[in-house]
Amino acid sequence: MLTFEGQKIQGSANIVAKLTSLPFQQCQHIISNVDTQPSGPSGGMIVFVCGNLQLSGEQHALKFSQMFHLMPTPQGSYYVLNDIFRLNYA
Amino acid sequence: MLTFEGQKIQGSANIVAKLTSLPFQQCQHIISNVDTQPSGPSGGMIVFVCGNLQLSGEQHALKFSQMFHLMPTPQGSYYVLNDIFRLNYA
């Protein structure tokens, strides 16, 4: 599930639809830092990212923070269970 | 476990020691937004907070973002399994 600027979206199809509907074509992520922690006995992992977004044609970067909760699959990979994104307005 | 500005601290005694050693006496949290999501079959909950910190005697607020991963106890309350804190420097 994704919480994007407070909007709650559930299911991979809905999340893809949201992300592809964002009103810009190019967006560069400049990562300031990434913190990770194991998330408990189920073998998950929390990833916490802060940085800047530079939209094409915009002069100023936007600060953002985002967290992902990755959970293991039986096949040995991970899927995104939780995703929360926020801009940090100045 | 706590990741505070990249510093990894494990165990409640160590975390309390870190938080009580921070070099200020008063700090006001001005919360901009709080997002929450359930974190999976173990009944946990992810809380994602953004806002400003106002230290006493400082003119400018500091922007921060922080996430908590709360896990249920058998007694029906929650404990903090994961805590990640970052300042968002301008």
Backbone of each chain as nested JSON, in Angstrom:
{
  "chains": [
    {"id": "A", "residues": [
      {"number": 1, "name": "MET", "atoms": {"N": [0.842, -1.193, 0.0], "CA": [0.0, 0.0, 0.0], "C": [0.878, 1.245, 0.0]}},
      {"number": 2, "name": "LEU", "atoms": {"N": [0.343, 2.297, -0.573], "CA": [1.082, 3.55, -0.721], "C": [0.289, 4.67, -0.065]}},
      {"number": 3, "name": "THR", "atoms": {"N": [0.997, 5.483, 0.721], "CA": [0.409, 6.74, 1.17], "C": [1.231, 7.844, 0.543]}},
      {"number": 4, "name": "PHE", "atoms": {"N": [0.625, 8.568, -0.398], "CA": [1.329, 9.575, -1.19], "C": [0.758, 10.943, -0.85]}},
      {"number": 5, "name": "GLU", "atoms": {"N": [1.533, 11.72, -0.11], "CA": [1.074, 13.045, 0.314], "C": [-0.283, 12.948, 1.011]}},
      {"number": 6, "name": "GLY", "atoms": {"N": [-0.441, 11.896, 1.801], "CA": [-1.661, 11.712, 2.571], "C": [-2.741, 10.907, 1.871]}},
      {"number": 7, "name": "GLN", "atoms": {"N": [-2.605, 10.706, 0.564], "CA": [-3.609, 9.938, -0.18], "C": [-3.287, 8.44, -0.066]}},
      {"number": 8, "name": "LYS", "atoms": {"N": [-4.263, 7.655, 0.367], "CA": [-4.047, 6.228, 0.597], "C": [-4.48, 5.428, -0.626]}},
      {"number": 9, "name": "ILE", "atoms": {"N": [-3.566, 4.599, -1.122], "CA": [-3.808, 3.827, -2.331], "C": [-3.397, 2.391, -2.064]}},
      {"number": 10, "name": "GLN", "atoms": {"N": [-4.268, 1.465, -2.4], "CA": [-4.002, 0.064, -2.076], "C": [-4.041, -0.793, -3.343]}},
      {"number": 11, "name": "GLY", "atoms": {"N": [-3.127, -1.757, -3.422], "CA": [-3.08, -2.674, -4.56], "C": [-2.129, -2.191, -5.633]}},
      {"number": 12, "name": "SER", "atoms": {"N": [-1.383, -3.137, -6.221], "CA": [-0.322, -2.734, -7.148], "C": [-0.879, -2.01, -8.368]}},
      {"number": 13, "name": "ALA", "atoms": {"N": [-2.022, -2.434, -8.895], "CA": [-2.569, -1.774, -10.087], "C": [-2.935, -0.327, -9.781]}},
      {"number": 14, "name": "ASN", "atoms": {"N": [-3.563, -0.087, -8.646], "CA": [-3.929, 1.278, -8.263], "C": [-2.694, 2.148, -8.034]}},
      {"number": 15, "name": "ILE", "atoms": {"N": [-1.643, 1.532, -7.452], "CA": [-0.42, 2.289, -7.172], "C": [0.276, 2.671, -8.475]}},
      {"number": 16, "name": "VAL", "atoms": {"N": [0.35, 1.725, -9.407], "CA": [0.951, 2.035, -10.712], "C": [0.158, 3.135, -11.404]}},
      {"number": 17, "name": "ALA", "atoms": {"N": [-1.172, 3.053, -11.335], "CA": [-2.013, 4.076, -11.963], "C": [-1.738, 5.442, -11.352]}},
      {"number": 18, "name": "LYS", "atoms": {"N": [-1.583, 5.507, -10.028], "CA": [-1.289, 6.784, -9.363], "C": [0.059, 7.325, -9.806]}},
      {"number": 19, "name": "LEU", "atoms": {"N": [1.092, 6.468, -9.758], "CA": [2.446, 6.954, -10.037], "C": [2.599, 7.385, -11.488]}},
      {"number": 20, "name": "THR", "atoms": {"N": [1.915, 6.693, -12.4], "CA": [2.034, 7.069, -13.814], "C": [1.161, 8.275, -14.15]}},
      {"number": 21, "name": "SER", "atoms": {"N": [0.266, 8.653, -13.235], "CA": [-0.596, 9.812, -13.498], "C": [-0.013, 11.108, -12.956]}},
      {"number": 22, "name": "LEU", "atoms": {"N": [1.165, 11.05, -12.308], "CA": [1.735, 12.27, -11.728], "C": [2.062, 13.268, -12.846]}},
      {"number": 23, "name": "PRO", "atoms": {"N": [1.832, 14.552, -12.598], "CA": [1.837, 15.528, -13.683], "C": [3.222, 16.034, -14.068]}},
      {"number": 24, "name": "PHE", "atoms": {"N": [4.164, 15.123, -14.284], "CA": [5.441, 15.531, -14.847], "C": [6.036, 14.309, -15.545]}},
      {"number": 25, "name": "GLN", "atoms": {"N": [6.961, 14.588, -16.45], "CA": [7.543, 13.503, -17.242], "C": [8.878, 13.04, -16.679]}},
      {"number": 26, "name": "GLN", "atoms": {"N": [9.639, 14.002, -16.141], "CA": [10.96, 13.642, -15.637], "C": [11.107, 14.155, -14.219]}},
      {"number": 27, "name": "CYS", "atoms": {"N": [11.755, 13.364, -13.391], "CA": [11.951, 13.723, -11.998], "C": [13.235, 13.061, -11.525]}},
      {"number": 28, "name": "GLN", "atoms": {"N": [14.217, 13.906, -11.158], "CA": [15.491, 13.367, -10.706], "C": [15.498, 13.291, -9.181]}},
      {"number": 29, "name": "HIS", "atoms": {"N": [15.816, 12.122, -8.64], "CA": [15.939, 11.95, -7.192], "C": [17.403, 12.161, -6.797]}},
      {"number": 30, "name": "ILE", "atoms": {"N": [17.647, 13.119, -5.903], "CA": [18.992, 13.312, -5.356], "C": [18.919, 12.858, -3.895]}},
      {"number": 31, "name": "ILE", "atoms": {"N": [19.461, 11.692, -3.61], "CA": [19.317, 11.064, -2.297], "C": [20.307, 11.676, -1.316]}},
      {"number": 32, "name": "SER", "atoms": {"N": [19.826, 12.164, -0.182], "CA": [20.715, 12.687, 0.858], "C": [21.176, 11.565, 1.783]}},
      {"number": 33, "name": "ASN", "atoms": {"N": [20.271, 10.717, 2.197], "CA": [20.654, 9.623, 3.08], "C": [19.621, 8.503, 3.029]}},
      {"number": 34, "name": "VAL", "atoms": {"N": [20.099, 7.312, 3.325], "CA": [19.269, 6.108, 3.354], "C": [19.564, 5.389, 4.664]}},
      {"number": 35, "name": "ASP", "atoms": {"N": [18.533, 5.151, 5.463], "CA": [18.679, 4.38, 6.701], "C": [17.886, 3.09, 6.559]}},
      {"number": 36, "name": "THR", "atoms": {"N": [18.433, 2.003, 7.064], "CA": [17.725, 0.728, 7.002], "C": [17.737, 0.058, 8.371]}},
      {"number": 37, "name": "GLN", "atoms": {"N": [16.679, -0.699, 8.634], "CA": [16.584, -1.501, 9.861], "C": [15.822, -2.775, 9.529]}},
      {"number": 38, "name": "PRO", "atoms": {"N": [16.178, -3.898, 10.163], "CA": [15.325, -5.086, 10.061], "C": [14.012, -4.817, 10.793]}},
      {"number": 39, "name": "SER", "atoms": {"N": [12.908, -5.346, 10.237], "CA": [11.588, -4.96, 10.775], "C": [10.923, -6.044, 11.602]}},
      {"number": 40, "name": "GLY", "atoms": {"N": [11.669, -7.081, 12.008], "CA": [11.067, -8.053, 12.904], "C": [11.226, -9.483, 12.443]}},
      {"number": 41, "name": "PRO", "atoms": {"N": [10.543, -10.393, 13.128], "CA": [10.764, -11.832, 12.9], "C": [10.341, -12.313, 11.514]}},
      {"number": 42, "name": "SER", "atoms": {"N": [9.517, -11.55, 10.804], "CA": [9.089, -12.008, 9.48], "C": [10.143, -11.761, 8.406]}},
      {"number": 43, "name": "GLY", "atoms": {"N": [11.277, -11.201, 8.78], "CA": [12.38, -11.043, 7.831], "C": [12.264, -9.819, 6.96]}},
      {"number": 44, "name": "GLY", "atoms": {"N": [11.422, -8.872, 7.331], "CA": [11.269, -7.65, 6.546], "C": [12.372, -6.648, 6.81]}},
      {"number": 45, "name": "MET", "atoms": {"N": [12.325, -5.569, 6.071], "CA": [13.357, -4.555, 6.135], "C": [12.706, -3.201, 5.907]}},
      {"number": 46, "name": "ILE", "atoms": {"N": [13.073, -2.234, 6.736], "CA": [12.575, -0.865, 6.582], "C": [13.673, -0.009, 5.971]}},
      {"number": 47, "name": "VAL", "atoms": {"N": [13.317, 0.745, 4.945], "CA": [14.241, 1.635, 4.243], "C": [13.666, 3.042, 4.329]}},
      {"number": 48, "name": "PHE", "atoms": {"N": [14.473, 3.967, 4.81], "CA": [14.025, 5.342, 5.046], "C": [14.94, 6.265, 4.255]}},
      {"number": 49, "name": "VAL", "atoms": {"N": [14.366, 7.03, 3.338], "CA": [15.139, 7.816, 2.384], "C": [14.771, 9.295, 2.522]}},
      {"number": 50, "name": "CYS", "atoms": {"N": [15.771, 10.167, 2.547], "CA": [15.535, 11.612, 2.476], "C": [16.343, 12.167, 1.315]}},
      {"number": 51, "name": "GLY", "atoms": {"N": [15.827, 13.214, 0.691], "CA": [16.58, 13.812, -0.403], "C": [15.805, 14.913, -1.073]}},
      {"number": 52, "name": "ASN", "atoms": {"N": [16.226, 15.209, -2.302], "CA": [15.615, 16.276, -3.083], "C": [15.061, 15.715, -4.384]}},
      {"number": 53, "name": "LEU", "atoms": {"N": [13.972, 16.294, -4.838], "CA": [13.403, 15.987, -6.14], "C": [13.606, 17.199, -7.038]}},
      {"number": 54, "name": "GLN", "atoms": {"N": [14.155, 16.947, -8.214], "CA": [14.319, 18.019, -9.184], "C": [13.438, 17.711, -10.379]}},
      {"number": 55, "name": "LEU", "atoms": {"N": [12.381, 18.488, -10.527], "CA": [11.498, 18.308, -11.676], "C": [12.069, 19.088, -12.857]}},
      {"number": 56, "name": "SER", "atoms": {"N": [11.925, 18.52, -14.049], "CA": [12.464, 19.202, -15.227], "C": [11.689, 20.493, -15.46]}},
      {"number": 57, "name": "GLY", "atoms": {"N": [12.418, 21.58, -15.685], "CA": [11.804, 22.879, -15.912], "C": [11.565, 23.674, -14.642]}},
      {"number": 58, "name": "GLU", "atoms": {"N": [11.804, 23.069, -13.473], "CA": [11.616, 23.781, -12.21], "C": [12.981, 24.216, -11.682]}},
      {"number": 59, "name": "GLN", "atoms": {"N": [13.019, 25.454, -11.168], "CA": [14.302, 25.969, -10.695], "C": [14.698, 25.355, -9.35]}},
      {"number": 60, "name": "HIS", "atoms": {"N": [13.721, 25.228, -8.452], "CA": [14.031, 24.816, -7.093], "C": [13.743, 23.331, -6.89]}},
      {"number": 61, "name": "ALA", "atoms": {"N": [14.587, 22.695, -6.128], "CA": [14.353, 21.297, -5.761], "C": [13.323, 21.23, -4.635]}},
      {"number": 62, "name": "LEU", "atoms": {"N": [12.621, 20.128, -4.566], "CA": [11.673, 19.87, -3.485], "C": [12.281, 18.826, -2.564]}},
      {"number": 63, "name": "LYS", "atoms": {"N": [12.237, 19.079, -1.265], "CA": [12.736, 18.091, -0.309], "C": [11.662, 17.034, -0.084]}},
      {"number": 64, "name": "PHE", "atoms": {"N": [12.094, 15.792, 0.057], "CA": [11.123, 14.731, 0.305], "C": [11.692, 13.758, 1.326]}},
      {"number": 65, "name": "SER", "atoms": {"N": [10.799, 13.02, 1.95], "CA": [11.207, 11.831, 2.698], "C": [10.212, 10.719, 2.396]}},
      {"number": 66, "name": "GLN", "atoms": {"N": [10.708, 9.516, 2.408], "CA": [9.923, 8.365, 1.972], "C": [10.417, 7.132, 2.72]}},
      {"number": 67, "name": "MET", "atoms": {"N": [9.491, 6.269, 3.099], "CA": [9.893, 4.997, 3.688], "C": [9.241, 3.835, 2.941]}},
      {"number": 68, "name": "PHE", "atoms": {"N": [10.0, 2.761, 2.841], "CA": [9.521, 1.511, 2.265], "C": [9.636, 0.419, 3.318]}},
      {"number": 69, "name": "HIS", "atoms": {"N": [8.664, -0.444, 3.364], "CA": [8.768, -1.659, 4.176], "C": [8.786, -2.839, 3.203]}},
      {"number": 70, "name": "LEU", "atoms": {"N": [9.952, -3.477, 3.119], "CA": [10.145, -4.601, 2.197], "C": [9.939, -5.904, 2.951]}},
      {"number": 71, "name": "MET", "atoms": {"N": [9.168, -6.804, 2.354], "CA": [8.921, -8.11, 2.973], "C": [9.433, -9.205, 2.039]}},
      {"number": 72, "name": "PRO", "atoms": {"N": [9.992, -10.279, 2.623], "CA": [10.538, -11.344, 1.782], "C": [9.431, -12.174, 1.137]}},
      {"number": 73, "name": "THR", "atoms": {"N": [9.728, -12.686, -0.05], "CA": [8.843, -13.636, -0.719], "C": [9.425, -15.037, -0.556]}},
      {"number": 74, "name": "PRO", "atoms": {"N": [8.623, -16.08, -0.728], "CA": [9.169, -17.441, -0.663], "C": [10.241, -17.693, -1.729]}},
      {"number": 75, "name": "GLN", "atoms": {"N": [10.225, -16.896, -2.808], "CA": [11.208, -17.071, -3.887], "C": [12.547, -16.395, -3.577]}},
      {"number": 76, "name": "GLY", "atoms": {"N": [12.662, -15.761, -2.421], "CA": [13.936, -15.168, -2.042], "C": [14.12, -13.73, -2.469]}},
      {"number": 77, "name": "SER", "atoms": {"N": [13.083, -13.108, -2.989], "CA": [13.181, -11.683, -3.3], "C": [12.335, -10.904, -2.28]}},
      {"number": 78, "name": "TYR", "atoms": {"N": [12.086, -9.653, -2.559], "CA": [11.304, -8.81, -1.658], "C": [10.176, -8.115, -2.424]}},
      {"number": 79, "name": "TYR", "atoms": {"N": [9.108, -7.823, -1.726], "CA": [8.075, -6.953, -2.291], "C": [7.839, -5.78, -1.347]}},
      {"number": 80, "name": "VAL", "atoms": {"N": [7.286, -4.709, -1.9], "CA": [7.021, -3.501, -1.107], "C": [5.652, -3.658, -0.454]}},
      {"number": 81, "name": "LEU", "atoms": {"N": [5.642, -3.816, 0.864], "CA": [4.37, -3.899, 1.587], "C": [3.858, -2.498, 1.933]}},
      {"number": 82, "name": "ASN", "atoms": {"N": [4.751, -1.649, 2.413], "CA": [4.364, -0.284, 2.811], "C": [5.252, 0.726, 2.095]}},
      {"number": 83, "name": "ASP", "atoms": {"N": [4.647, 1.817, 1.681], "CA": [5.367, 2.897, 1.003], "C": [4.682, 4.199, 1.41]}},
      {"number": 84, "name": "ILE", "atoms": {"N": [5.422, 5.067, 2.087], "CA": [4.865, 6.355, 2.511], "C": [5.78, 7.457, 1.994]}},
      {"number": 85, "name": "PHE", "atoms": {"N": [5.18, 8.412, 1.285], "CA": [5.927, 9.492, 0.65], "C": [5.386, 10.832, 1.126]}},
      {"number": 86, "name": "ARG", "atoms": {"N": [6.294, 11.741, 1.458], "CA": [5.889, 13.101, 1.813], "C": [6.909, 14.098, 1.283]}},
      {"number": 87, "name": "LEU", "atoms": {"N": [6.413, 15.202, 0.754], "CA": [7.259, 16.36, 0.507], "C": [7.424, 17.121, 1.813]}},
      {"number": 88, "name": "ASN", "atoms": {"N": [8.614, 17.712, 1.995], "CA": [8.871, 18.534, 3.179], "C": [8.935, 19.98, 2.729]}},
      {"number": 89, "name": "TYR", "atoms": {"N": [7.799, 20.633, 2.779], "CA": [7.737, 22.008, 2.301], "C": [8.517, 22.931, 3.215]}},
      {"number": 90, "name": "ALA", "atoms": {"N": [9.17, 23.916, 2.598], "CA": [9.918, 24.897, 3.394], "C": [8.953, 25.954, 3.929]}}
    ]},
    {"id": "B", "residues": [
      {"number": 1, "name": "MET", "atoms": {"N": [15.017, -0.609, 18.059], "CA": [16.289, 0.01, 17.665], "C": [16.019, 1.396, 17.106]}},
      {"number": 2, "name": "LEU", "atoms": {"N": [16.992, 2.267, 17.263], "CA": [16.864, 3.665, 16.848], "C": [17.991, 3.982, 15.886]}},
      {"number": 3, "name": "THR", "atoms": {"N": [17.639, 4.633, 14.768], "CA": [18.658, 5.237, 13.914], "C": [18.436, 6.739, 13.984]}},
      {"number": 4, "name": "PHE", "atoms": {"N": [19.377, 7.437, 14.615], "CA": [19.235, 8.872, 14.874], "C": [20.294, 9.607, 14.075]}},
      {"number": 5, "name": "GLU", "atoms": {"N": [19.862, 10.29, 13.025], "CA": [20.803, 10.998, 12.147], "C": [21.916, 10.047, 11.686]}},
      {"number": 6, "name": "GLY", "atoms": {"N": [21.54, 8.814, 11.393], "CA": [22.491, 7.84, 10.869], "C": [23.179, 7.005, 11.928]}},
      {"number": 7, "name": "GLN", "atoms": {"N": [23.079, 7.428, 13.189], "CA": [23.726, 6.668, 14.269], "C": [22.801, 5.537, 14.721]}},
      {"number": 8, "name": "LYS", "atoms": {"N": [23.311, 4.326, 14.74], "CA": [22.486, 3.157, 15.07], "C": [22.652, 2.797, 16.542]}},
      {"number": 9, "name": "ILE", "atoms": {"N": [21.514, 2.697, 17.229], "CA": [21.516, 2.454, 18.673], "C": [20.518, 1.346, 18.948]}},
      {"number": 10, "name": "GLN", "atoms": {"N": [20.94, 0.35, 19.699], "CA": [20.082, -0.809, 19.935], "C": [19.877, -1.022, 21.43]}},
      {"number": 11, "name": "GLY", "atoms": {"N": [18.643, -1.365, 21.792], "CA": [18.324, -1.655, 23.189], "C": [17.768, -0.434, 23.895]}},
      {"number": 12, "name": "SER", "atoms": {"N": [16.758, -0.655, 24.73], "CA": [16.05, 0.486, 25.312], "C": [16.962, 1.314, 26.216]}},
      {"number": 13, "name": "ALA", "atoms": {"N": [17.865, 0.681, 26.963], "CA": [18.741, 1.452, 27.856], "C": [19.655, 2.366, 27.037]}},
      {"number": 14, "name": "ASN", "atoms": {"N": [20.213, 1.834, 25.952], "CA": [21.09, 2.646, 25.109], "C": [20.325, 3.787, 24.438]}},
      {"number": 15, "name": "ILE", "atoms": {"N": [19.075, 3.509, 24.045], "CA": [18.267, 4.538, 23.379], "C": [17.918, 5.654, 24.363]}},
      {"number": 16, "name": "VAL", "atoms": {"N": [17.528, 5.281, 25.575], "CA": [17.235, 6.301, 26.591], "C": [18.485, 7.13, 26.868]}},
      {"number": 17, "name": "ALA", "atoms": {"N": [19.642, 6.48, 26.957], "CA": [20.891, 7.208, 27.21], "C": [21.168, 8.201, 26.099]}},
      {"number": 18, "name": "LYS", "atoms": {"N": [20.926, 7.789, 24.844], "CA": [21.15, 8.689, 23.709], "C": [20.206, 9.882, 23.772]}},
      {"number": 19, "name": "LEU", "atoms": {"N": [18.915, 9.599, 23.968], "CA": [17.931, 10.681, 23.9], "C": [18.102, 11.664, 25.051]}},
      {"number": 20, "name": "THR", "atoms": {"N": [18.496, 11.17, 26.21], "CA": [18.682, 12.083, 27.342], "C": [20.018, 12.824, 27.261]}},
      {"number": 21, "name": "SER", "atoms": {"N": [20.904, 12.392, 26.366], "CA": [22.203, 13.072, 26.236], "C": [22.172, 14.168, 25.175]}},
      {"number": 22, "name": "LEU", "atoms": {"N": [21.043, 14.368, 24.497], "CA": [20.987, 15.379, 23.437], "C": [21.208, 16.76, 24.039]}},
      {"number": 23, "name": "PRO", "atoms": {"N": [21.948, 17.624, 23.324], "CA": [22.457, 18.858, 23.943], "C": [21.456, 20.008, 23.958]}},
      {"number": 24, "name": "PHE", "atoms": {"N": [20.252, 19.764, 24.428], "CA": [19.304, 20.85, 24.644], "C": [18.319, 20.387, 25.71]}},
      {"number": 25, "name": "GLN", "atoms": {"N": [17.691, 21.367, 26.34], "CA": [16.778, 21.046, 27.438], "C": [15.328, 21.009, 26.983]}},
      {"number": 26, "name": "GLN", "atoms": {"N": [14.994, 21.883, 26.038], "CA": [13.607, 21.958, 25.596], "C": [13.549, 21.884, 24.085]}},
      {"number": 27, "name": "CYS", "atoms": {"N": [12.568, 21.18, 23.59], "CA": [12.421, 21.014, 22.15], "C": [10.932, 20.838, 21.86]}},
      {"number": 28, "name": "GLN", "atoms": {"N": [10.37, 21.804, 21.107], "CA": [8.954, 21.721, 20.783], "C": [8.78, 21.063, 19.409]}},
      {"number": 29, "name": "HIS", "atoms": {"N": [7.953, 20.024, 19.355], "CA": [7.636, 19.373, 18.08], "C": [6.381, 20.005, 17.502]}},
      {"number": 30, "name": "ILE", "atoms": {"N": [6.484, 20.545, 16.291], "CA": [5.308, 21.056, 15.579], "C": [5.045, 20.082, 14.425]}},
      {"number": 31, "name": "ILE", "atoms": {"N": [4.026, 19.247, 14.573], "CA": [3.778, 18.153, 13.634], "C": [3.057, 18.698, 12.399]}},
      {"number": 32, "name": "SER", "atoms": {"N": [3.598, 18.436, 11.226], "CA": [2.929, 18.825, 9.973], "C": [1.944, 17.746, 9.527]}},
      {"number": 33, "name": "ASN", "atoms": {"N": [2.363, 16.496, 9.572], "CA": [1.48, 15.416, 9.156], "C": [1.921, 14.089, 9.747]}},
      {"number": 34, "name": "VAL", "atoms": {"N": [0.955, 13.212, 9.899], "CA": [1.19, 11.861, 10.416], "C": [0.495, 10.887, 9.475]}},
      {"number": 35, "name": "ASP", "atoms": {"N": [1.24, 9.945, 8.925], "CA": [0.682, 8.886, 8.082], "C": [0.863, 7.555, 8.8]}},
      {"number": 36, "name": "THR", "atoms": {"N": [-0.139, 6.7, 8.71], "CA": [-0.024, 5.389, 9.342], "C": [-0.452, 4.308, 8.353]}},
      {"number": 37, "name": "GLN", "atoms": {"N": [0.151, 3.13, 8.503], "CA": [-0.222, 1.952, 7.705], "C": [-0.052, 0.715, 8.579]}},
      {"number": 38, "name": "PRO", "atoms": {"N": [-0.891, -0.285, 8.407], "CA": [-0.617, -1.58, 9.051], "C": [0.608, -2.205, 8.397]}},
      {"number": 39, "name": "SER", "atoms": {"N": [1.438, -2.894, 9.199], "CA": [2.726, -3.353, 8.685], "C": [2.791, -4.843, 8.429]}},
      {"number": 40, "name": "GLY", "atoms": {"N": [1.649, -5.521, 8.399], "CA": [1.701, -6.925, 8.012], "C": [0.984, -7.84, 8.975]}},
      {"number": 41, "name": "PRO", "atoms": {"N": [1.159, -9.15, 8.788], "CA": [0.371, -10.132, 9.532], "C": [0.666, -10.172, 11.026]}},
      {"number": 42, "name": "SER", "atoms": {"N": [1.818, -9.602, 11.458], "CA": [2.136, -9.64, 12.878], "C": [1.392, -8.572, 13.671]}},
      {"number": 43, "name": "GLY", "atoms": {"N": [0.566, -7.764, 12.995], "CA": [-0.263, -6.798, 13.71], "C": [0.42, -5.504, 14.038]}},
      {"number": 44, "name": "GLY", "atoms": {"N": [1.543, -5.243, 13.394], "CA": [2.267, -4.009, 13.656], "C": [1.678, -2.825, 12.922]}},
      {"number": 45, "name": "MET", "atoms": {"N": [2.248, -1.667, 13.174], "CA": [1.741, -0.429, 12.618], "C": [2.917, 0.495, 12.351]}},
      {"number": 46, "name": "ILE", "atoms": {"N": [2.923, 1.112, 11.18], "CA": [3.968, 2.066, 10.828], "C": [3.403, 3.474, 10.944]}},
      {"number": 47, "name": "VAL", "atoms": {"N": [4.144, 4.334, 11.621], "CA": [3.747, 5.728, 11.819], "C": [4.859, 6.594, 11.251]}},
      {"number": 48, "name": "PHE", "atoms": {"N": [4.479, 7.511, 10.37], "CA": [5.444, 8.346, 9.649], "C": [5.089, 9.803, 9.933]}},
      {"number": 49, "name": "VAL", "atoms": {"N": [6.011, 10.533, 10.524], "CA": [5.736, 11.888, 11.015], "C": [6.689, 12.871, 10.346]}},
      {"number": 50, "name": "CYS", "atoms": {"N": [6.159, 14.008, 9.897], "CA": [6.982, 15.116, 9.411], "C": [6.602, 16.369, 10.178]}},
      {"number": 51, "name": "GLY", "atoms": {"N": [7.573, 17.257, 10.381], "CA": [7.244, 18.492, 11.061], "C": [8.468, 19.321, 11.322]}},
      {"number": 52, "name": "ASN", "atoms": {"N": [8.327, 20.223, 12.284], "CA": [9.399, 21.137, 12.648], "C": [9.76, 20.964, 14.113]}},
      {"number": 53, "name": "LEU", "atoms": {"N": [11.04, 21.154, 14.385], "CA": [11.536, 21.176, 15.766], "C": [11.95, 22.601, 16.101]}},
      {"number": 54, "name": "GLN", "atoms": {"N": [11.451, 23.086, 17.218], "CA": [11.839, 24.422, 17.674], "C": [12.617, 24.265, 18.972]}},
      {"number": 55, "name": "LEU", "atoms": {"N": [13.912, 24.521, 18.901], "CA": [14.736, 24.453, 20.107], "C": [14.657, 25.789, 20.83]}},
      {"number": 56, "name": "SER", "atoms": {"N": [14.641, 25.746, 22.157], "CA": [14.544, 26.996, 22.917], "C": [15.82, 27.799, 22.691]}},
      {"number": 57, "name": "GLY", "atoms": {"N": [15.635, 29.077, 22.394], "CA": [16.774, 29.957, 22.146], "C": [17.203, 30.004, 20.694]}},
      {"number": 58, "name": "GLU", "atoms": {"N": [16.632, 29.16, 19.847], "CA": [16.993, 29.163, 18.424], "C": [15.898, 29.889, 17.641]}},
      {"number": 59, "name": "GLN", "atoms": {"N": [16.317, 30.728, 16.688], "CA": [15.351, 31.5, 15.928], "C": [14.621, 30.631, 14.896]}},
      {"number": 60, "name": "HIS", "atoms": {"N": [15.367, 29.787, 14.228], "CA": [14.801, 29.03, 13.115], "C": [14.422, 27.621, 13.55]}},
      {"number": 61, "name": "ALA", "atoms": {"N": [13.309, 27.137, 13.007], "CA": [12.908, 25.758, 13.246], "C": [13.708, 24.829, 12.333]}},
      {"number": 62, "name": "LEU", "atoms": {"N": [13.861, 23.6, 12.776], "CA": [14.503, 22.555, 11.975], "C": [13.422, 21.602, 11.477]}},
      {"number": 63, "name": "LYS", "atoms": {"N": [13.457, 21.272, 10.184], "CA": [12.498, 20.312, 9.654], "C": [12.991, 18.898, 9.957]}},
      {"number": 64, "name": "PHE", "atoms": {"N": [12.065, 18.018, 10.297], "CA": [12.463, 16.645, 10.566], "C": [11.435, 15.686, 9.969]}},
      {"number": 65, "name": "SER", "atoms": {"N": [11.876, 14.467, 9.775], "CA": [10.94, 13.376, 9.503], "C": [11.392, 12.168, 10.312]}},
      {"number": 66, "name": "GLN", "atoms": {"N": [10.425, 11.379, 10.718], "CA": [10.695, 10.272, 11.643], "C": [9.658, 9.192, 11.402]}},
      {"number": 67, "name": "MET", "atoms": {"N": [10.09, 7.949, 11.488], "CA": [9.133, 6.849, 11.403], "C": [9.3, 5.929, 12.606]}},
      {"number": 68, "name": "PHE", "atoms": {"N": [8.168, 5.409, 13.054], "CA": [8.126, 4.412, 14.125], "C": [7.455, 3.166, 13.575]}},
      {"number": 69, "name": "HIS", "atoms": {"N": [7.967, 2.021, 13.969], "CA": [7.281, 0.756, 13.695], "C": [6.845, 0.18, 15.041]}},
      {"number": 70, "name": "LEU", "atoms": {"N": [5.543, 0.192, 15.269], "CA": [4.983, -0.28, 16.54], "C": [4.537, -1.729, 16.38]}},
      {"number": 71, "name": "MET", "atoms": {"N": [4.902, -2.553, 17.346], "CA": [4.513, -3.962, 17.316], "C": [3.671, -4.274, 18.548]}},
      {"number": 72, "name": "PRO", "atoms": {"N": [2.674, -5.123, 18.391], "CA": [1.807, -5.433, 19.529], "C": [2.503, -6.327, 20.545]}},
      {"number": 73, "name": "THR", "atoms": {"N": [2.12, -6.165, 21.805], "CA": [2.581, -7.057, 22.86], "C": [1.443, -8.02, 23.213]}},
      {"number": 74, "name": "PRO", "atoms": {"N": [1.754, -9.138, 23.857], "CA": [0.678, -10.04, 24.293], "C": [-0.297, -9.378, 25.256]}},
      {"number": 75, "name": "GLN", "atoms": {"N": [0.138, -8.314, 25.928], "CA": [-0.717, -7.622, 26.902], "C": [-1.668, -6.627, 26.241]}},
      {"number": 76, "name": "GLY", "atoms": {"N": [-1.601, -6.504, 24.911], "CA": [-2.537, -5.632, 24.221], "C": [-2.056, -4.203, 24.029]}},
      {"number": 77, "name": "SER", "atoms": {"N": [-0.802, -3.941, 24.35], "CA": [-0.256, -2.615, 24.062], "C": [0.748, -2.736, 22.911]}},
      {"number": 78, "name": "TYR", "atoms": {"N": [1.517, -1.708, 22.688], "CA": [2.498, -1.706, 21.602], "C": [3.868, -1.323, 22.144]}},
      {"number": 79, "name": "TYR", "atoms": {"N": [4.901, -1.809, 21.48], "CA": [6.247, -1.311, 21.758], "C": [6.872, -0.823, 20.453]}},
      {"number": 80, "name": "VAL", "atoms": {"N": [7.886, 0.03, 20.579], "CA": [8.567, 0.581, 19.406], "C": [9.678, -0.385, 19.001]}},
      {"number": 81, "name": "LEU", "atoms": {"N": [9.492, -1.043, 17.856], "CA": [10.537, -1.939, 17.343], "C": [11.56, -1.156, 16.531]}},
      {"number": 82, "name": "ASN", "atoms": {"N": [11.064, -0.256, 15.667], "CA": [11.959, 0.528, 14.806], "C": [11.66, 2.011, 14.979]}},
      {"number": 83, "name": "ASP", "atoms": {"N": [12.704, 2.811, 14.988], "CA": [12.576, 4.263, 15.117], "C": [13.701, 4.873, 14.288]}},
      {"number": 84, "name": "ILE", "atoms": {"N": [13.349, 5.633, 13.269], "CA": [14.358, 6.281, 12.421], "C": [14.051, 7.766, 12.387]}},
      {"number": 85, "name": "PHE", "atoms": {"N": [15.058, 8.574, 12.706], "CA": [14.896, 10.03, 12.789], "C": [15.916, 10.7, 11.885]}},
      {"number": 86, "name": "ARG", "atoms": {"N": [15.445, 11.697, 11.13], "CA": [16.356, 12.499, 10.309], "C": [15.905, 13.943, 10.308]}},
      {"number": 87, "name": "LEU", "atoms": {"N": [16.88, 14.848, 10.422], "CA": [16.631, 16.253, 10.123], "C": [16.682, 16.44, 8.604]}},
      {"number": 88, "name": "ASN", "atoms": {"N": [15.847, 17.348, 8.091], "CA": [15.856, 17.667, 6.662], "C": [16.465, 19.046, 6.498]}},
      {"number": 89, "name": "TYR", "atoms": {"N": [17.752, 19.074, 6.32], "CA": [18.451, 20.357, 6.214], "C": [18.054, 21.085, 4.938]}},
      {"number": 90, "name": "ALA", "atoms": {"N": [17.97, 22.404, 5.059], "CA": [17.652, 23.213, 3.871], "C": [18.921, 23.438, 3.058]}}
    ]}
  ]
}
